[in-house]
Amino acid sequence: MKAKIIFAVLLLIVLLSNCFQGTKKQNQNTIEPENTLIGKWVRVGHSGPISFEFKDNGLVECDFGNDQTVDVIAGYELKQDSVKFIDIEGQMCQGYGYYRIFQTDYYLAFDLIEDDCGGRIQTTMGFWTKPNFNDLIATLEKEISDSPYPESYLNRARIYMALGKPKQAIKDFDNYIISDTLNARVYLNRAGTRFPDDMAGVVQDCNKAISIEPDNKNAYFLRGLARYDMGEREQGCEDFKIAIELGFSILKLAEQDKCAEFWDEE
């Protein structure tokens, strides 16, 4: 059971992360201690809508249903491009969670650095957007209509990911990739939108990502999941093994039951 829980958290991490790459300077804000995350951010998680509201007093209120209730109050500390969460009240996690942050004018993303709490990881990881996301999408639609910059497609795709709309996101990723064929992270973003209905497409996107970044452990993990699901069990376990060698060591426990017969032969 522990291995299954670890596996579920790892899958969520990989599908929602891999977003940290540059965009045009007009859309990028460098996070500094004085440039806080103050305000409300929303996303649609696996269990429904979630909101974080960052206060200027160093607290963040977490609303797991985005229904105007507060389920957790946490303290947060900003340092350049990272944030440290320490739960104070409500459905709390022990210890702290440490995440890298990336913010544009259109979305916010958290990428795991260190956290032992699966619930906080699932709640925090991935793309977030502002409550006025319809206005943001309208702005991007006008930009695309007037002059279709690739970054406009990418920003809209990641808003759609925050809103749990993979079909819309994948179309924008397709348009972005026409102009930028060498961005491994975008291929992995697109691979994430293909789960669980297009495993062959996941493999193709991961192959492309690996050709660009041969040491990308997340690409091997996702490709392993897709291959295993497609019945290519030995190839899938080989991908998991490579991911472990590249630093995804927790997979050794998460995938042991699946891959014992292949791993034990070596």
N, C-alpha and C positions, 0 to 999 in steps of 0.2 A: 504493500500500500504506500509506504514512504517513497519508493521509487516512482510510482505512478504520479504522486503529488509533485515530486521534483520535476518529472518529465513535463507535466502540464504547465508548470511555471516557466520552464525553459522554453517551451514552444511559444508561449505568450511573449516572453522577452524578445525572442528572435523575430517573431512576426511584427512586433510593434516598434522595434528599434531599427538600427542601421540608417538613421536619418541625418546623421551629423556630417554635413558637407556644405560647402560654400554656396551662396546665392549671390545675386547682384547686390552691390553695396546699398542701393536704395531700399532694399527690403530687409537688410540685416542689421540687428542691433546687438552690439557686444554687451553681454551682461557684466556689469560692474557692481560693486557693493552699493553704490549710490543710485544705481538704475535698477530698482527692485522689480519684482513681479507683481506689484500691488494691483489688485483688481480681481475680477472673477474670470475663471477659465473653465470650459466645459468639454466633455467628451462623452462618447457612448462606449462603455465597456461591455464585457461579455455578460454582465449581470444588469445592464441598463445604463441610463444616464448618470453621470457623476459630475460634480463641480468642486473646484478648489477656489476659495476666495482668500487671497493673500492680503493681510492687513499691514499697515505701516508701523504696527507695534511689535512686529516680529512673530506674529501668530498667523496660522492658516487654518481656516475652517473647511472641513471636508463634509460634503453632502452627498452620500452614496446614491440617492435617488434623484438628485437635483429637484427636490420637492420642498425647498425652503426650510429644511431641518438641518441641524448640525449633528453629525454622527461622531466626528473626531475633531478635536482641537490639537494642533501640533505647533511646536515652535519651529522656526526655520532660520538658518543662518546662511547668508550668501557669501561666496568667495570667488570672485572672478566668474568662471564659467561653471560653477558647481553649487549645489545646495545641500544642506544637511537638515534632515527632518528628525525631530524628537517628539513623539506623541506625549501629550499631557493629560488629555481627558477624553472619555468616550471609549469606543472600541479600539483599544490601544494595542500597539506592538511594543515588545520589549526592545531596548537598545535603540540605535539610530539607523536611519537610512541615508545613504550618500549617493547623489545622482549628479551626472553632468547635465547641464541645461543648454538649450539652443533656442533662440527666439527670433522670429522675423515679425514683420508687421501683420502677418496673417496666422501664424501658429506658434505654439510652444511645444517643445519636445523634451522629455526626460529619458536619459539613458543610464542604466544601472552601473554604478561603480562598486558599491558595497551595501548589502542589506541582507539580513538573515530572516526577514519576515515575508513569507510568500504573499500574504494578504496585501501588505503595503506595496510590494512589487507589482502585483496585478492591478492595484488601484492607480499607481503612479505612472507606470511605464507607458510610453507611446506618445501619440500626438494629441494636443489640446488646442482649442481655438476659443475665441471670444464669444460671449452670448449673442453678439450682433453678427453672427456668422453669415446670415443671409445678405447683409450689407457688404461683407467682405467678398462673398462669392460674386455679388453683382459688380463690385469694383473690378474684380479679376475678369469677369465676363466682358466688361467694357474694354479693358486692356487687351484682351485676346481679340476682340472684334476690331479694335483700332490698329493694333500692331502686335501680332501674336508672338511675344517674347517667350522663349522656352521656360523661363523662371515663373511666368504667370501660370502656365500649365502645372508646373511642379508645386507651386504654392496651393493651387486649387485642389490638386490631388491629395495633398496632405491634410487640407481641411476636410475633404471627403473621408479620409481615413479616420480623422478625429470623430467624425459624425457616424462612423460605422456604415459607410456607403462604398463598398469595394468596387462595384460595377462602374460607378462614375469615376472613381479614382483610377482604375486601370486604363480608361480611355485617355485620361490626362497624362498618365505615365507613358503611354504609347506615343503621344504627341511630343512629350519632352525628349524621349529617347531618339526621335528622328534627328534632333539637333545635337544630342550629346550621347554618343554610343560608348563612352569610356567611363561611365560612372557606375561602379560596382554596387554602390549602396542603393541607387535607384532601381537597378535590376532586382535587388533583394526586396525592396519595397513592393515592386510589382509582383514578385513571387508570393509575397504575403497576401496580396489580394486574390490570388488564385486558389488558396486553400479553402475548402477541401475538394473543390469540384474539378480542378484542372491540374492533376499531378504531373502530367507530361509537360505542361507549361511551366510548372515549378522547376522541373529538372532543366529545361531549356534556359530559364533565367539564371539558375544557379550555375550552369555550365558557363554562361557568359560572364557572370560575376567572378568565377574562379579563373577564367582566362585573363581577367584584368587584375585581380588580386589573388594570386595563388595561395596565399596564407590566410584567407578569410575563413575563420572557423565556422562562422554562422552560415556561410554558403554550403559548406560540407554537411552541416547539421540539417539544414532544410532539404538538401538534395537527398540525404539519407532517409529522411522521413518519407519523402515522395517515392523514392525507389522501393522502400520497404512496403509501402501501401500498394504499390503496383505489382507486388509479388517478387520483386528482385531483392530478396532478403539478404543474400550474401553481399551484394553490391551496396545495399543500404548500410549494413553493419560495417563494411569497409570505410564508408564515408564517416560514420560515427567514430571509428577508430582514428581516422585522420583528424577529425575535429578535436578529439581528446588530446592527441599529440600536439596540436596547435594551441592548447591551453584550456579547452572545454572539459576539464578533468571531471566535473560532476556527472558528465554523461556516462562515465564508467559504471556508476551505480544506477542511473536512470534507465540505461539500455541493457543492463546485464542479462536480464531474463530473456530479452529478445535475441541477443547475439551470443549467448554463451557457447553454443555449438560451433560457431565460426571463430570466435576469439580463442576458445580453448584449444583449437587445432594448431595455433601458432606457438 
